[in-house]
């Protein structure tokens, strides 16, 4: 069954393409694009569902923030990525955790592919194996990555967020207005 393409999907798609382009080119997610996603999400949710739409926006913004903020605090993500996931939540409301999970899965796959491309995947997996062994015998299990470690390779995470959102929509077309 094919989903009907709606104006909110088109607007969010265009805005996400712009975010992916700027993140890929400049490694920065402009606040103006994040704000455009939030404002357009508010407008579409309000038109679509009235007061319930505002509740959806608030839930989505908060869910995106709460899911990605710990990753920012731990240093695994940049602030723009957190703001982008939260902004996408303005469109997705209660479905935001599914899009966030899809985005994290896509981001993990991209990260593993990048490490495999740089022939660093075994080094990365070896470090995590050592952390698992350490966690069995010590109170701490974290081993900080040394300089040059493949865990320090960065990529524009907007790609993962946009792809994860698209995957969530394909699997659950009712999620986007």
CORBELBEL-V207401 format. One record per pair of residues at least 12 apart in sequence whose C-alpha atoms are under 10 Angstrom apart, sorted by the first residue. I is the first residue (numbers start at 0). J is the second residue. D is the distance in Angstrom with one decimal. If there is no record, write none. Layout:
i: [I:I]
j: [J:J]
d: [D:D]
//
This chain:
i: [0:1:1:2:2:2:2:2:3:3:4:4:5:5:6:6:7:7:7:7:7:7:7:7:7:8:8:8:8:8:10:10:10:10:10:11:11:11:11:11:11:11:11:11:12:12:12:12:13:14:14:14:14:14:14:15:15:15:15:15:15:15:15:15:15:15:16:16:16:17:17:17:18:18:18:18:18:18:18:18:18:19:19:19:19:19:19:19:19:20:20:20:21:21:22:22:22:22:22:22:22:23:23:23:23:23:24:25:26:26:26:26:26:26:26:27:27:27:27:27:27:27:28:28:28:28:28:28:28:28:28:29:29:29:30:30:30:32:32:33:33:33:33:33:33:33:33:34:34:34:35:36:36:36:36:36:36:36:37:37:37:37:37:37:37:37:37:37:38:38:38:38:39:39:39:40:40:40:40:40:40:40:40:40:40:40:40:40:41:41:41:41:41:41:41:41:42:42:42:43:43:43:43:44:44:44:44:44:44:44:46:47:48:52:52:52:52:53:53:54:54:54:55:55:55:55:55:55:55:55:56:56:56:56:56:56:56:56:56:56:57:57:57:57:57:58:58:58:58:58:58:58:58:59:59:59:59:59:59:59:59:59:59:59:59:59:60:60:60:60:60:60:60:60:60:60:60:60:60:61:61:61:61:61:61:61:62:62:62:62:62:62:62:62:62:62:63:63:63:63:63:63:63:63:63:63:63:63:63:63:63:63:63:63:64:64:64:64:64:64:64:64:64:64:65:65:65:65:66:66:66:66:66:66:66:66:67:67:67:67:67:67:67:67:67:68:68:68:68:68:69:75:75:75:76:76:76:76:77:77:77:79:79:80:80:80:80:80:81:81:81:83:83:83:83:84:84:84:84:84:84:84:84:85:87:87:87:87:88:90:90:90:91:91:91:91:91:91:91:92:92:92:93:94:94:94:94:94:94:94:95:95:95:96:97:97:97:97:97:97:97:98:98:98:98:98:98:98:98:98:98:99:99:99:99:99:100:100:100:100:101:101:101:101:101:101:101:101:101:102:102:102:102:102:102:102:102:102:102:102:102:103:103:103:103:104:104:104:105:105:105:105:105:105:105:105:105:106:106:106:106:106:106:106:106:106:107:108:109:109:109:109:110:110:110:110:110:110:110:111:111:111:111:113:113:113:113:114:114:114:114:115:117:117:118:119:119:119:119:120:120:121:122:122:122:123:123:123:123:124:124:126:126:126:126:126:126:127:127:127:129:129:130:130]
j: [172:169:172:168:169:171:172:173:172:173:172:175:175:176:43:176:39:40:42:43:44:47:90:175:176:90:165:168:175:176:35:36:39:40:43:35:36:37:39:40:87:90:161:175:36:161:164:165:36:32:33:35:36:39:161:32:33:36:83:87:157:158:160:161:162:164:157:158:161:29:32:157:30:31:32:33:83:155:157:158:161:155:156:157:158:159:160:161:162:155:157:158:155:157:79:80:154:155:156:157:158:154:155:156:157:158:155:155:77:79:153:154:155:156:157:77:78:79:80:155:156:157:77:78:79:80:82:83:155:156:157:79:82:83:79:82:83:83:86:79:80:82:83:84:85:86:87:82:83:86:86:83:85:86:87:88:89:90:56:60:82:83:85:86:87:88:89:90:56:86:89:90:86:89:90:52:53:55:56:59:86:87:88:89:90:91:92:176:53:54:55:56:57:86:89:90:56:89:90:56:89:90:176:56:89:90:91:92:175:176:176:176:176:89:90:92:176:89:92:89:92:93:88:89:90:91:92:93:94:95:85:86:87:88:89:90:91:92:93:95:85:88:89:92:93:85:88:89:91:92:93:94:95:84:85:86:87:88:89:90:91:92:93:94:95:96:82:83:84:85:86:87:88:89:90:91:92:93:95:84:85:86:88:89:92:95:84:85:88:89:92:93:94:95:96:99:80:81:82:83:84:85:86:87:88:89:91:92:94:95:96:97:98:99:80:81:82:83:84:85:86:88:95:99:81:84:85:96:81:84:85:95:96:99:100:103:80:81:82:83:84:85:99:100:103:80:81:82:84:85:81:150:151:153:153:154:155:156:153:155:156:156:157:155:156:157:159:160:156:157:160:156:157:160:161:96:98:99:102:157:160:161:164:99:99:160:161:164:164:174:175:176:164:167:168:173:174:175:176:174:175:176:174:164:167:168:171:173:174:175:164:167:174:167:163:164:166:167:168:171:174:160:161:162:163:164:165:166:167:168:174:159:160:163:164:167:160:163:164:167:159:160:161:162:163:164:165:166:167:156:157:158:159:160:161:162:163:164:165:166:167:156:159:160:163:159:160:163:156:158:159:160:161:162:163:164:166:154:155:156:157:158:159:160:162:163:159:159:154:156:158:159:149:150:152:153:154:156:159:123:124:149:150:149:152:153:154:148:149:150:152:149:149:152:149:147:148:149:150:149:150:149:148:149:150:144:148:149:150:149:150:141:142:143:144:148:150:140:141:142:141:142:142:143]
d: [9.9:9.0:8.7:9.2:8.1:9.3:6.1:8.3:8.3:9.6:9.4:9.8:8.8:8.1:8.9:9.4:8.0:7.8:9.5:6.5:9.1:10.0:8.1:7.6:7.0:9.0:9.8:9.4:6.9:8.1:9.8:8.5:7.9:9.3:9.9:9.3:6.7:9.8:8.2:8.2:8.1:8.0:9.5:9.6:9.9:8.2:9.7:8.8:9.9:6.8:8.6:7.7:6.8:9.8:9.8:8.5:9.3:8.4:9.1:8.9:7.9:8.7:8.7:6.1:9.5:9.6:9.1:8.8:7.9:9.7:7.8:9.9:9.8:10.0:6.7:8.2:8.7:9.8:6.7:8.6:8.8:7.5:8.3:5.2:5.6:9.1:9.0:7.5:10.0:9.2:8.7:8.8:9.1:9.1:9.1:9.5:8.9:5.5:7.7:6.5:8.3:7.9:5.4:8.6:8.1:8.1:8.7:9.0:9.8:9.5:9.4:8.0:6.1:9.0:9.4:9.1:9.5:6.9:9.0:8.2:9.9:9.4:9.5:8.9:5.3:7.4:8.7:7.8:9.2:9.7:7.9:7.6:9.9:9.5:7.8:8.3:8.9:8.7:9.4:8.4:9.8:6.8:5.8:9.2:8.8:6.0:8.4:9.2:9.1:7.4:8.7:8.4:9.6:5.8:6.7:9.3:7.5:8.0:8.4:8.4:9.8:9.2:8.4:5.0:7.2:8.2:5.6:7.7:9.9:8.8:8.2:9.6:9.8:8.4:8.2:9.3:9.5:9.7:7.2:10.0:8.0:7.8:8.3:5.0:4.7:8.4:9.5:9.5:6.8:9.9:9.0:6.3:9.2:9.9:6.4:7.4:9.8:9.6:9.5:9.8:9.3:7.7:7.6:7.0:7.9:6.9:9.0:8.9:9.5:7.0:9.9:6.9:8.7:9.2:9.3:8.2:9.4:8.8:9.1:9.6:7.9:9.3:8.4:7.1:8.0:7.4:4.2:6.3:9.2:9.7:9.6:9.0:9.4:6.7:4.3:6.7:7.5:5.3:8.6:9.9:9.7:8.2:7.0:7.3:9.4:9.6:7.6:7.9:9.0:5.6:6.3:9.3:8.3:9.0:6.7:7.9:7.6:3.8:5.2:7.3:6.1:3.9:5.9:7.4:5.5:8.2:8.8:9.6:7.9:4.5:6.0:7.5:4.8:5.4:8.8:8.9:7.4:9.7:8.2:9.8:6.6:9.3:7.8:9.0:9.2:9.2:8.8:6.9:7.1:9.7:8.2:8.1:9.1:6.3:6.4:8.7:9.9:7.2:8.0:8.3:5.0:4.0:7.5:7.6:5.8:8.9:9.7:9.3:10.0:6.3:6.9:10.0:8.9:6.8:9.7:6.0:6.9:8.9:6.9:5.0:8.7:8.7:9.9:9.9:8.8:9.8:8.4:9.6:8.4:8.7:8.9:9.3:7.4:7.2:8.8:9.9:7.8:5.3:8.7:9.7:7.3:8.2:7.9:9.9:9.1:9.2:6.0:8.9:9.8:9.6:9.4:9.1:8.8:9.1:9.0:9.9:9.9:8.0:9.9:9.6:8.6:9.1:8.7:8.8:6.5:6.5:9.7:8.0:9.8:9.8:9.8:9.7:7.6:7.9:9.4:9.7:8.5:7.0:8.9:8.7:6.8:9.1:9.3:9.3:9.4:8.7:8.9:8.1:9.8:8.6:6.5:7.3:9.0:9.9:9.4:9.7:6.1:5.7:7.5:8.2:8.6:9.3:8.3:9.8:8.5:9.5:9.0:9.5:6.1:8.5:8.7:9.2:8.9:9.9:8.7:8.4:9.6:6.6:9.6:9.5:9.7:7.7:9.1:9.1:5.6:4.9:8.2:7.8:5.5:8.2:9.6:9.5:7.3:7.0:7.6:9.0:9.5:7.6:9.3:9.0:8.3:7.9:9.7:8.0:4.4:7.0:9.0:7.0:6.6:8.8:9.0:8.7:5.1:4.7:7.4:6.7:3.9:6.7:9.2:8.6:8.9:9.3:7.1:7.7:7.5:8.2:9.7:7.7:9.5:8.7:5.4:7.9:9.6:7.1:6.2:10.0:9.4:9.1:9.5:6.8:9.2:8.0:4.9:7.8:9.1:8.4:8.7:9.2:8.6:9.2:9.2:7.7:9.1:8.4:8.1:8.3:7.9:9.7:9.9:9.0:9.7:9.4:9.5:8.8:8.1:9.3:8.7:9.8:6.2:8.2:7.9:9.5:8.3:9.7:9.1:9.9:8.0:5.9:9.1:7.4:9.3:9.5:7.7:7.4:9.3:9.1:7.3:6.1:6.6:9.8:9.8:9.6:7.6:9.2:8.2:9.3:9.5:9.3:8.8:8.4:9.2:8.2:6.3:9.8]
//
